[in-house]
């Protein structure tokens, strides 16, 4: 991680644990907002006006949090207005890094904006005394040379509502569904989105047992929710909740079932969720945000979980 703007030690997946030995995720530190007129958003400072070509998105295709923002960028028609750089899927000694030379993974890119080699260089450019992990996604402002936000939920909200007339497509937070969306988002996050990480990075048996039970209780409940024939989680409208659930489901059998020991059942054992996954993948623009190659290379490169770095050949997934 970064301490006073300097990289310390080799990258480690777990930086903090709770009293039970459970994985604790770092809180995002950059929380500014792009708004249509540049006024301050719910947090942070103002001055980040929505403008075509001003902002750049840094992502990893392995990362579900980053993939949330890629989907929102595409569905809101901002893919030609907001640039994007994709880091390599395998984390190095200094964390995320950009494509370099002939050995670059297909789909990974260079950083055309800041010319960085490592993601942590972007953080130090924004704040020379920054502390913490250099995570993705990051929304960068080329006009002021700083990070707008490194919180995926906020970036999704900005793409949906902060870019005003520059964005297109239906709202990811339709009027009348706000309370239901917030409630399901808050329920899904600890049980499923972060739950798979709490299972995979648990440092005690008790922490793992607790986390994995909640993961499969969540999958069972979502399967039941879809049993009434609804198209998406809130009915016929595709919302930000669907983005949050999809990015976990699409990685489940390929990564979480194996490397994170979430192996009580496969996603393929849930017919409703499997059909739902296919419906989301069929939405124009969504499938191109998914790279099974990056997902498998990335998760199976975590040395603390897979010391030899062997990437499994399977599973064979019908949708892939």
Secondary structure as the mmCIF struct_conf table of DSSP 4:
data_model
#
loop_
_struct_conf.conf_type_id
_struct_conf.id
_struct_conf.beg_label_comp_id
_struct_conf.beg_label_asym_id
_struct_conf.beg_label_seq_id
_struct_conf.end_label_comp_id
_struct_conf.end_label_asym_id
_struct_conf.end_label_seq_id
STRN STRN1 UNK A 2 UNK A 3
TURN_TY1_P TURN_TY1_P1 UNK A 4 UNK A 5
STRN STRN2 UNK A 6 UNK A 7
BEND BEND1 UNK A 9 UNK A 10
BEND BEND2 UNK A 13 UNK A 13
BEND BEND3 UNK A 15 UNK A 15
STRN STRN3 UNK A 17 UNK A 17
TURN_TY1_P TURN_TY1_P2 UNK A 19 UNK A 20
BEND BEND4 UNK A 21 UNK A 21
STRN STRN4 UNK A 23 UNK A 23
HELX_LH_PP_P HELX_LH_PP_P1 UNK A 25 UNK A 28
STRN STRN5 UNK A 31 UNK A 31
STRN STRN6 UNK A 35 UNK A 35
TURN_TY1_P TURN_TY1_P3 UNK A 36 UNK A 37
BEND BEND5 UNK A 38 UNK A 38
BEND BEND6 UNK A 42 UNK A 44
STRN STRN7 UNK A 49 UNK A 49
TURN_TY1_P TURN_TY1_P4 UNK A 52 UNK A 53
BEND BEND7 UNK A 54 UNK A 54
STRN STRN8 UNK A 55 UNK A 59
TURN_TY1_P TURN_TY1_P5 UNK A 61 UNK A 62
HELX_RH_AL_P HELX_RH_AL_P1 UNK A 64 UNK A 75
TURN_TY1_P TURN_TY1_P6 UNK A 76 UNK A 77
TURN_TY1_P TURN_TY1_P7 UNK A 79 UNK A 81
BEND BEND8 UNK A 82 UNK A 82
STRN STRN9 UNK A 83 UNK A 86
BEND BEND9 UNK A 89 UNK A 90
STRN STRN10 UNK A 92 UNK A 92
TURN_TY1_P TURN_TY1_P8 UNK A 93 UNK A 94
STRN STRN11 UNK A 95 UNK A 95
STRN STRN12 UNK A 97 UNK A 97
HELX_RH_3T_P HELX_RH_3T_P1 UNK A 101 UNK A 103
HELX_LH_PP_P HELX_LH_PP_P2 UNK A 104 UNK A 105
TURN_TY1_P TURN_TY1_P9 UNK A 106 UNK A 107
TURN_TY1_P TURN_TY1_P10 UNK A 112 UNK A 114
BEND BEND10 UNK A 117 UNK A 117
STRN STRN13 UNK A 118 UNK A 118
HELX_RH_AL_P HELX_RH_AL_P2 UNK A 119 UNK A 126
TURN_TY1_P TURN_TY1_P11 UNK A 128 UNK A 129
STRN STRN14 UNK A 132 UNK A 132
BEND BEND11 UNK A 136 UNK A 136
STRN STRN15 UNK A 138 UNK A 141
TURN_TY1_P TURN_TY1_P12 UNK A 142 UNK A 145
STRN STRN16 UNK A 146 UNK A 149
HELX_RH_AL_P HELX_RH_AL_P3 UNK A 152 UNK A 157
HELX_RH_PI_P HELX_RH_PI_P1 UNK A 158 UNK A 162
TURN_TY1_P TURN_TY1_P13 UNK A 163 UNK A 163
HELX_RH_3T_P HELX_RH_3T_P2 UNK A 164 UNK A 166
BEND BEND12 UNK A 169 UNK A 169
BEND BEND13 UNK A 172 UNK A 173
TURN_TY1_P TURN_TY1_P14 UNK A 175 UNK A 176
HELX_RH_AL_P HELX_RH_AL_P4 UNK A 178 UNK A 188
HELX_RH_PI_P HELX_RH_PI_P2 UNK A 189 UNK A 193
TURN_TY1_P TURN_TY1_P15 UNK A 194 UNK A 194
HELX_RH_AL_P HELX_RH_AL_P5 UNK A 195 UNK A 200
TURN_TY1_P TURN_TY1_P16 UNK A 201 UNK A 201
BEND BEND14 UNK A 203 UNK A 204
HELX_RH_AL_P HELX_RH_AL_P6 UNK A 205 UNK A 225
HELX_RH_3T_P HELX_RH_3T_P3 UNK A 226 UNK A 228
BEND BEND15 UNK A 231 UNK A 231
STRN STRN17 UNK A 232 UNK A 232
TURN_TY1_P TURN_TY1_P17 UNK A 233 UNK A 234
STRN STRN18 UNK A 235 UNK A 235
BEND BEND16 UNK A 236 UNK A 237
HELX_RH_AL_P HELX_RH_AL_P7 UNK A 240 UNK A 251
HELX_RH_PI_P HELX_RH_PI_P3 UNK A 252 UNK A 256
TURN_TY1_P TURN_TY1_P18 UNK A 257 UNK A 260
BEND BEND17 UNK A 264 UNK A 265
HELX_RH_3T_P HELX_RH_3T_P4 UNK A 267 UNK A 269
HELX_RH_AL_P HELX_RH_AL_P8 UNK A 271 UNK A 281
TURN_TY1_P TURN_TY1_P19 UNK A 282 UNK A 282
BEND BEND18 UNK A 283 UNK A 283
TURN_TY1_P TURN_TY1_P20 UNK A 284 UNK A 286
HELX_RH_3T_P HELX_RH_3T_P5 UNK A 287 UNK A 289
HELX_RH_AL_P HELX_RH_AL_P9 UNK A 292 UNK A 299
TURN_TY1_P TURN_TY1_P21 UNK A 300 UNK A 301
TURN_TY1_P TURN_TY1_P22 UNK A 303 UNK A 305
TURN_TY1_P TURN_TY1_P23 UNK A 307 UNK A 308
HELX_LH_PP_P HELX_LH_PP_P3 UNK A 310 UNK A 312
TURN_TY1_P TURN_TY1_P24 UNK A 318 UNK A 319
#
